[in-house]
Amino acid sequence: MSNEGVIYRVAGPVVTATGISPRMYDVVQVGNEKLMGEVIKIVGDHTIIQVYENTSGVKPGEPVVNTGRPLAVELGPGLLHSVYDGIQRPLKVLNEKMGDFIFRGVTAPGLDREAKWDFKPLVAEGDVVSPGQIIGEVMEGTMLHKIMVPPTMSGKVEKILAGSFTVEETVAVIDGQEVTMMQKWPVRAPRPVAEKYQPTIPLVTGLRVLDTMFPLAKGGAAAIPGAFGTGKTVTQQSLAKWSDAEIVVYIGCGERGNEMTEVLTEFPELTDPKTGNPLMNRTVLIANTSNMPVAAREASVYTGMTIAEYFRDMGYNVSLMADSTSRWAEAMREISSRLEEMPGEEGYPAYLSGRLSEFYERACRAKTLCGEDGSISVIGAVSPPGGDISEPVSQNTLRIVRVFWALDTKLRERRHFPTINWLT
């Protein structure tokens, strides 16, 4: 067994390969076009891979190469004001390369390799630093971007530089290891914190019906279930603009293209009421529309959460909007059926509740490794078919989150927005 094998079977986005010996969740390159995929199941000599791109035309016998690395995101200066797809490919760069339609097998780095950032060191040579400690800072637009020691590194600072650098150039040497402004972190592994706090401080949303009747704590999780047209996306946009969070991460997970287009066009035009600058200056957008491969929907949720954890580790309060977790669950249902797993209620996989809880439990208010307090508040939209919240995704979400902002169809018919019925 080696890192190179061949395709044995193709079933939509699920590909079975032989001849490789990977670990779970390793990233692999599939087919002649080197499509990106991730190992999700290993059965004897057969490796099952979910492919994040369209597999049309891929056939048995084509090569499969194991990279030996998990799916990871690039973290560093340049994240803010960016628009990514589900696997952190910058859409602006892809548009410049190939136009409005993305070709298969094309990759692009998540952070600009040519942009230079003015690095200001905050430690001196000879200092002993710990994991997550802030060693310098750069200005990213109007936001202060803090450069931290990677969570897996500590030791004595042998060298520290000041000046203008790219994200790949060395800015410090700690115990013989070079440190750059860019970190890579696997999306499925939560970033560590020193201590998690009880959620006792409210997140001021700026919407009176929420702050008065259904308050959300910083570091808490909320769900917005509602039928089509009740205002889930608009409510999340209002929270992004008016809530007292410093950073906004917006994940469009499986949403219709016209809704995502509306977000992409309106967010740059929204004015931040705190600074008067465009809201995009403190926002990261992840666009994964419903016509993109279903496997990338799951990746988009984890990608957004890892980026949010990175800013939380700097001591910022982050609002993460996931729109919508129902589309993510539908993607899990399709992948599960391709794997021929035993279906649960309404065809959803038996592990639906576990995956939802893994996602929402990464929301927290915590003391970070650098000693500052930061938080991630997660607001997930749920799109139950016909507005029936007795379906599995809504019910499993209700068991996990502490705040449930149900939207009322009758209020929508009266043009009463936000359509949150304070009586029910």
N, C-alpha and C positions, 0 to 999 in steps of 0.2 A: 504494500500500500504506500502511496506517495501523495504529493500535493497536486498531481495531475491525474484526471480520470476522464470518463466519457459519459454522455447522457444515455440513460437507459429507458426513460419514459417521460413523456410530456403530457400534463393535464392542465391546460390553461396556465395560470401563474405558478403552478406547482410542478417542479421538475425533479425527477429521481435520477441520481448519478451513481456510478460504481467506479471503483479504482482509487478513491481518495479516502483519507482517514482524518476528517476534521473534528473539531470540537463543536458543541452546541453553540449556535449563534455566530459562528465564524462567517465572514463575508467571502463569497466565492464569485468567480467570473464565469458566466455561463455562455456556451456557444461560441461560434466564430466571431460574433460581434462583441464579445466580452460584456454581456449584460450583468448588471449587479444583482446579486441574490444573497440570501441569508439562510444558513442551515437551521431548520426548525425541528428536524426529527432524524434519528439515526436508527436503522433496523438492520443489524448484521452488517453486511457489506454494502447495503443500500443507504444512500444519503438523500434525504428529502429536503428540497430547497424551495423557498418562496422567492420568486423573482420580482424585483421592483420595477420592471419594465415589460412592455408588450412582448409576448413570446411567439407571435405569429411567424411561421416559417422555420422555427427552431425544430430540429429533428434528432432522433437518437443517433449516436455515433459522434456527435460534435463534442469538442473538448470542454472540460470543466477544470478550472484551476482554483485551488484553495489559497487564499491570501494569508491565512493563519491569524487574522486580526478580526476582532468583533466590529460591528457597526458603531462608528464613533463620530462625534461632531467636533469641529474646530472652534475653539473658544478664544477670543482675544479682541483687540481693537478692530472695528469694522463691522461688528454685528449689528449695531443700531442703524436704523434707516434702511435695512436690507430686506429683500423679499426672496424667500427660498422656496424650493419645492420640498417634498416630504423627506428627502435624504440630503438636505442642505446643499443642493446645487443652486447657486444664485441665478434667478430667472433673468436678470438683466444681462448677465454674461452669456447665458444660453441664447438669449434673443439676439445679441450681437454676433454670435457664432453662426446661427442657423435660421434666424427669423422667428416668426410667431409659433412655429410647430417644432417640437423637440424631437430630434432623431434618437434612435436607440443607440445604446453603447457610448454615449457622450458623457464625459465627466468634466467637472470644473471644481476648483477648490472653493471651500466655503468662505475663506478670507482672502482678500486681495493681497497678492504676494509682492506687488510693486509699490503700494502706498507706504509712505513713511510717516512715523508717529514720533513726536517729541517726547522722549522718555526722561522723566525726572526721578532719580533714585531717592529713596527714603531710608535706606540703610547704608552702612559704611563697611569697607573691607575689614574683616576680622570679627564682625558681628555674627552671632549664632542665631540662625533663623529656624523656625518650626514649620510644619506643614500648614499651608494656607495663609501664612503671614504675608502682609502687604510689603513688597520691596520697592515699589515705585508706582508712578501714575502717569497717565497721558490724558490729554483733553480730546474727547471724541465729540465733536460738535460743542454742545453746551453741557454735556455730561462728563463727569470725572470718572475715567475708566481706571480702576485700580489693578495693578499687575501683582499677582499673588504667586507664592511658591506653590508648585504642584502638590496636591494632597499626599502624594506618595514620596515626597522628598523633604529632607531636612539636613542641617549641618552648618558649617562655617562658611561665610562669604569670603571667597578667595579673590574675587574680582567683581567690580560693579562699574558700569559705564553710564555716561550721560550723553544725550544727543538725540539725533534723528535716526531711527532704525525701522526696518521692515519687520513683520511679525516672525520671520524666520531667522533674523540675525540675533546673535547672542548678546544679551544685555547684562548677564551675570554668570559667574561660575561658583557653584556651591559644592564643596567636597569633590572637586574634579568633574562635576556634571554641569554641562552647559544649560542655561535657562534662557528661553526666548519669551517673547510676549504672547506666544500662542501655546495653548494647551489642547490636548486631544483627550476626550473622555467617552467611554462606551455609553450609549444612550440607555441601555437597560439597567445600568447600575446607578443607584442614587448617590449623589455626591455627599461625602460625610460632613457632619456638623459636630460641634462640641457638646451641645445640649439643646434639647427641644423644650420649648416653653408651653405652658397652658395658654390656649387662645383667649386672652382676656381683654385685648385692646380692639375696639371696633374698627372696621374698615369703613370709612365715610364714603358712601357711594355717590352722594350728590343727588340721589332720587329720594324724595321725602317718604314715599310709601315703603321703600325698602329700609331706610334708616330708622323709621319709626316703628313699623309693624314687624318687619322680618330682617333684623340686623345680621350682618355677617362679620365675624371676627377676622382680624389680620392673621393670615396663616390658616384660615378655614377653607371649606369647600362648599360650593353652592351649585344647585342644578336649576336650569330654566327649561322645564318641559312645556311644550305648547304645540298646537296644530299649525298647519301651514298658514302664514300670513299674520300670526298673532304678535310678531315683533320680537322674536328671540335675538336676531342679529342686531336690530336697532337698539335693543336694551343693552346688549354687550358693547356696542359702540359708545353708548352713553356712559357706561361704566368705565370704559377705557379713557374717555375724555375727562370725566368729572371725579372719579375716585381718587383718594389721596395716596396713590401708588406712584413711585418714581419711574418704574419701567413697565411697559406693556408688551406682552408676548401674545400675539393673536394667531391661532391655528385654525385655518379653514380646512377641516377634515372631511373630504367627500362632499362638499357643498356644490350646488349647481354653479355652473360657470358664470351666469349673469350676476349671482349674489357675490361671488368672489371678485368679479370685475368691479362691482359697486364698492366693495371694501377697498380694493387697490386704487380706485380713483378718488374716493372720498377721504381716506385717511391722510394722504399728503396735503389735502386742502383744509383739514380740520386744524384749528388754532388751539394750542395748549393754553388753557386759561391761567396757568401759573406763571408762564414765562412770556406768552405772546408769540412764541416760535411755533413752527409746524409740529403737530403731534407726532409725526414720523420720526422726529429727532430723538425720541426716547421709546421707539416702538420697533419690534422685530415681527415681521409678517411671514407666516408659513402657508403657502397656497398649495393645496392638494385637492383639485376639483374632482367631481364624480366621474369624469371621463378618463382620469388617470388610472393606472393599474391599482387594483384593490390592495395589493400587498403593501404599497407605499403609504396607505392610510395609517396603518399601525405604526410605521416608522415615523410619520409626521407628528403623532402625539408624543412619542418618546423624545424626538428631536426637540420639540418645543419645550418640554419639561426640563431637559438637560440644560438648555440655554437659560431658562428661568432660574434654575439652581445656581448657575454660574454667577448671575447678577445678585442673587440672594447672598452668595458667599462674600460679596463685596460689602454687604451691609445695607443693600437697597431693599425696599418693599416692592414686590413684583405682583402684578395682576396678570394671570394667565387665562385667556379666553379660548375654550375649545368648542368649535362649532362645526359639526355636531358629533357627540359621542355615539349617537345612534348609527351614523354612517360607518364609524369605526367598528361597531359591533356587527354591522352587516358584512363588513369585510372579513371579520373573524369567522362569521358563519359560512361565507363562501370558501375560505381557505380550509375550514374544518370539514366541509362536505367533500372537497377535493381530496383531503387526507383520509376520507372514508371513516371518520370518527363517529362514535355513537352520538346522535343529536340529543340536545336537551329540549326545553320548552320552546315551541315555535321554531325549531330547527337551529337555535343558537347553541354554541358549544357548551358543554357542562362546566367549563372553566370561565364562563362569562363573568360571573360575580367576582372571581379571583382577579381577573385582569382589570376590571373596573376599580376594585379596591386598591390594587397595586398602584394605579395611576393617581387616584385621589389621595392616597395616604402619603404621597410625596409632597403634598401641600403642608406647610408648617410655618410656625414662627420660631426661630432658633437663634442660639448664640453660635456664630460661625467660628471656624478655626482661627480667623484673624482677630477674634475677640469682640467683633461688632454684632449688633442685632439685625437680622434680616428676616424677610418673610416671603412666602409665595401663597397668594390667595387664588384658588382655582374656581372659575365659573364655567361650568360645562352645560352647553345647550343639549337638550334631548328632543328628538323629533319623532314622537310616537305616531304610528299610522292612524289617521283619523282623529288624532288628539286623545286617543284612549290610553291613559297612563297606567292601566292595569297590565300592559304588556311587559315582557321580561326586563328590557333595558331600563325603563322608568322605575320599576319596582326594585331592581337590584341597586340602582343608583340611590333610591330613597333610603335603603338600608345603610348606605355608607356615609352620605353627606349629612350635614346638620342643618342645612338651609335649603328650602324647596320653594322656589319662586314660580308657582304654576300660573300659566297665562290662560286667560279666559276668552273663549271664542265670542261669547255674547258681548263682552266689552269691546272687542274688536269691531263687531258689527255696529256698535254705537260710536265708533271712532274715538274711543277712550283709551289713550295711551299714557304710560305703559299699561298693558292689559292685565294687571295683577289685581285680583279680587281680594280686597282686605277682609271681606266677610267670610271667605271660605279658605 
